Amino acid sequence: MKMISSRSALILIVIAQFLGTSLWFAGNAVASEIGAILGEPELIASITSAVQFGFIIGTFFYAFFAIPDRFSPGDVFFFSAILAASANIFIVILPFKLEFILSFRFLVGFFLAGIYPVGMKIASDYFEKGLGSALGFLVGALVLGTAFPHLINGLGLQISWKIIFWITSTLAILGGTIIGFLVPDGPYRKLNPKFELKLLPQLSKINGLKSAASGYFGHMWELYTFWAFVPVIISYLSKGGFSANQISLLSFSVIAIGGLSCAYGGIISSKVGSEKVALISLTGSGICCILLLVVAFLPNLLWIVFLLIWGILITADSPQFSTLVSQSVPSEYRGTALTLVNSLGFGISILSIQFGQFLLNWIEIDRMLSLLFVGPLMGILLFKFFSKKKRLQSEAS
């Protein structure tokens, strides 16, 4: 396959990543319709969790067997997209039963492990410098995809769940084809041809990786819980004054604006460095957690602006921590490190969401979300701790 420029590769990867990860959010967009058909009104949590658990298991599987490093990442992306799209289509073809829906959404999440982190791995093989900017665009595309179901709900679009599943599966196959046939392996890729049982324990000893991963984990403790409860906090702050469509459109705006901040933060990182952008963003979002305690007393316009600022800060650090993860390990282990950190990070996000849901039995939504500051705080402290150990180790050697 003919080599292409890093700029062309990035454009194609961003497009393919967005098309491939559209499968992730298809279930969220139609969960209410499926729930109504099955007589299960609270089905969105189960459908979302099935995909999340699938992604966690899938990323660990891909990392344990070092699949993105032992095989061409373009091939991994292509076949993963085909398999994820097929699992999505089986929900339409097979008998309409809840166990089939949850099982195949789990498989969708499993094979998404070969799309999202592997897309970042492919980008890292094209960018020896400027990786933070490249990953900013990639993660930004994922954030926009996350917000998309809220836009559909806010506009009141009545699209059959079957059509949504057919469309997203077709888009995923198209995304996989783009990578598989138009994006060759990058010039900075180094092959790791063998399976190493001791690889994961070896990676866990790298202080630079532990530092970057710690910041990412603190970010993930906050991010998905905030996203999950954005409609709830909007309803709470509006004191019931907003319609369902207004809440959905505002939820879309609060989440989607993070896609822009990922891209812009990536551009800034090329000038000031990924570490500075990541830590400023993580610190800012942690402060927003605490400020939420006084936001309920503000007029509508001010708390809406506050949520938009929080939406900006809470995502801008994600691609930069992923950049630091990628830069902390030898190039032949980048794919494994990225998928492993993704696996653990999404596991932390599920714990956070479930813990937050439990706390709502005892406290109001603003108090619950304010407690998320623990994630950014621990992320920053551990990031600094392992960074210091890395520096001392370098000086000693």
Secondary structure as UniProt FT lines:
FT   HELIX           6..38
FT   TURN            41..42
FT   HELIX           43..64
FT   TURN            65..66
FT   HELIX           67..70
FT   HELIX           73..93
FT   HELIX           98..112
FT   TURN            113..115
FT   HELIX           116..124
FT   TURN            125..126
FT   HELIX           131..154
FT   TURN            155..156
FT   HELIX           161..182
FT   TURN            187..188
FT   TURN            197..198
FT   HELIX           199..203
FT   TURN            204..205
FT   HELIX           207..228
FT   HELIX           230..237
FT   TURN            238..240
FT   HELIX           244..272
FT   HELIX           274..295
FT   TURN            296..297
FT   HELIX           300..316
FT   HELIX           318..327
FT   HELIX           331..333
FT   HELIX           334..359
FT   TURN            360..362
FT   HELIX           365..370
FT   HELIX           371..373
FT   HELIX           374..396
//
